Amino acid sequence: MPTPIDLIAARLQAHAARRIPGRRWVRRCGVVLLLADCGLDGNPDEPVVLLMKRAERAGDPWSGHVSFPGGRVAREDASTRAAALRELQEETGFDPAGRVEAIGRLSDVLTKEHARPLPMVVSPYVYRTPQALRLKPGIEAAELHWVPLSWLSDPLRRQTLIWRVAGLRVPAPCIDLDGARLWGLSLMMTRELLRVARPGA
């Protein structure tokens, strides 16, 4: 009998993820949505996804935010996917070699670089691992959490936060994760994953 992530993998294979034209000419970033068939409690009926709370760093506009592991492509990276897997290991201590299965990808997201108003394309890759593991955050991560997919789709966890931009108070949707908030680009990716995973929900 197929597991919940078996079904998600099949739907991702049929999903037409959007690729942004000309992305090879701008700064690239890759992130990993790592799904585990079982959480730390071993429950096979409740798949989980790995999220990180970024470390507080001066000058980092994403400081303290909840996100997926990942980062910018470095000179030594062979591809955006390779950069995403490298950052996964650096930020979480999880070595993906031989322990993950690529099951699909989501649409490119257009944003801008931190310090300069230049475009940057973020490409999300979805991977699967059999069992969630207890992980120790790397230097760029303050906390790591395996979050049940049911939490991300729970309407009672949907909230609005206030994001300050140039002195203005801008409301933004978010998901409350017991005090931490998932929003922005990571929320966009989460919503796309849930649309694929649970069509019609």
C-alpha positions in Angstrom: 0.0 0.0 0.0 1.5 3.4 -0.9 2.6 5.7 1.9 1.6 9.4 2.1 5.0 10.3 0.7 4.7 7.8 -2.1 1.5 9.7 -3.2 3.3 13.0 -2.9 6.2 11.8 -5.0 3.8 10.6 -7.7 2.0 13.9 -7.8 5.3 15.8 -7.9 6.4 13.8 -10.9 3.3 15.1 -12.7 3.6 18.6 -11.4 4.6 21.3 -13.9 7.0 23.4 -11.8 7.7 26.8 -13.3 11.2 27.6 -14.4 12.0 31.3 -14.7 13.4 32.2 -18.1 16.9 33.6 -18.1 17.6 32.3 -14.6 21.1 31.2 -15.6 22.1 34.9 -16.0 21.3 36.0 -12.4 22.3 34.9 -8.9 21.0 31.5 -8.0 19.9 29.9 -4.8 18.8 26.4 -4.0 16.8 25.1 -1.1 15.8 21.6 0.1 12.3 20.6 1.3 13.3 17.4 3.1 10.3 15.1 3.8 10.5 12.1 6.1 8.1 9.2 6.0 8.2 9.0 9.8 8.7 11.7 12.4 10.9 11.4 15.5 8.1 9.4 17.1 8.1 6.8 14.3 4.5 7.4 13.3 4.3 6.3 9.6 0.9 8.1 9.1 2.3 11.6 9.8 5.0 12.7 7.3 7.2 15.6 8.4 9.3 18.3 6.7 12.5 19.8 8.0 12.5 23.5 8.9 15.1 25.7 10.4 15.1 28.9 12.3 17.9 31.0 11.1 20.5 32.3 13.5 20.4 36.0 14.6 23.0 37.9 12.6 23.5 41.6 12.2 22.9 42.8 8.7 21.0 39.6 7.7 17.4 40.5 6.7 16.4 36.9 7.1 17.9 36.7 10.6 15.7 34.7 12.9 13.2 33.7 10.2 11.9 30.1 9.7 13.0 28.7 6.3 14.1 25.6 4.5 17.8 24.7 4.5 19.6 26.1 1.5 21.6 29.0 0.2 23.3 30.7 -2.7 25.3 28.8 -5.4 29.1 29.0 -4.6 31.8 28.9 -7.2 32.6 25.2 -6.3 29.0 24.0 -6.7 28.3 22.1 -9.9 24.6 23.2 -9.9 21.9 24.8 -7.9 20.8 21.4 -6.7 24.3 20.7 -5.5 24.4 24.0 -3.7 21.1 23.1 -2.0 22.4 19.8 -0.8 25.7 21.3 0.4 23.8 23.9 2.4 21.6 21.2 3.9 24.6 19.5 5.3 26.3 22.7 6.5 23.2 24.0 8.2 21.8 20.8 9.7 24.6 18.3 9.9 22.5 15.9 7.8 24.7 14.2 5.2 22.4 13.5 2.3 24.8 11.0 0.6 23.0 7.7 0.2 20.3 8.8 2.6 17.9 10.8 0.4 15.8 10.3 -2.7 15.0 13.2 -5.1 11.2 13.1 -5.6 10.6 16.3 -7.5 10.9 20.1 -7.5 8.7 23.2 -7.0 8.5 26.4 -9.0 11.4 28.9 -9.1 10.8 32.0 -7.0 12.1 35.4 -7.9 13.5 37.6 -5.2 16.5 39.9 -4.8 19.9 39.7 -3.2 20.2 40.8 0.4 22.5 43.8 0.1 21.8 44.8 -3.5 18.6 45.3 -5.6 19.6 42.6 -8.0 17.4 39.7 -9.0 18.0 36.3 -7.5 16.1 33.0 -8.4 15.5 30.5 -5.7 14.9 26.9 -6.9 13.2 24.5 -4.4 14.1 20.7 -4.6 12.0 18.1 -2.8 13.8 15.1 -1.2 12.7 12.1 0.8 14.3 10.2 3.7 12.8 7.3 5.5 13.0 8.5 9.1 13.5 11.9 10.8 16.7 12.1 12.7 17.8 14.3 15.7 20.0 16.9 14.2 22.4 19.6 15.6 22.1 23.0 14.0 25.1 24.4 12.1 26.4 27.9 12.6 23.7 29.5 10.4 20.8 27.8 12.1 19.5 28.4 15.6 17.0 25.7 15.7 15.9 22.7 13.6 12.4 21.2 13.7 10.6 18.3 11.9 7.1 19.7 11.4 4.1 17.5 10.5 2.6 18.4 7.2 -0.8 18.5 8.9 0.4 21.5 10.9 1.2 23.4 7.7 -2.3 22.7 6.3 -4.2 23.5 9.6 -6.3 26.6 9.0 -6.1 27.4 12.8 -2.4 28.0 12.4 -2.8 30.7 9.7 -2.1 34.1 11.0 -1.0 37.6 9.9 2.3 39.2 10.9 3.4 42.8 10.4 6.5 43.3 8.3 8.1 46.7 8.5 9.3 48.0 5.1 10.8 51.6 4.8 8.9 52.6 7.9 5.6 51.1 6.7 3.7 48.4 8.5 2.9 45.7 5.9 0.6 42.8 6.8 1.8 39.4 5.6 0.3 35.9 5.9 2.1 33.4 8.0 1.8 30.0 9.6 2.3 29.8 13.4 4.5 26.9 14.4 4.2 27.2 18.2 5.7 30.7 18.3 7.9 30.6 15.2 6.4 31.9 12.0 6.7 30.6 8.5 6.1 33.3 5.9 7.4 35.0 2.8 9.2 32.9 0.2 9.2 29.8 2.4 5.4 30.1 2.8 5.0 30.3 -1.0 7.0 27.1 -1.4 5.0 25.5 1.4 1.7 26.4 -0.2 2.8 24.9 -3.5 3.9 21.7 -1.9 0.5 21.4 -0.1 -1.4 22.1 -3.3 0.5 19.2 -4.9 0.4 16.9 -1.9 -3.3 17.5 -1.1 -5.2 18.5 -4.2 -8.6 19.8 -3.4 -7.8 20.2 0.3 
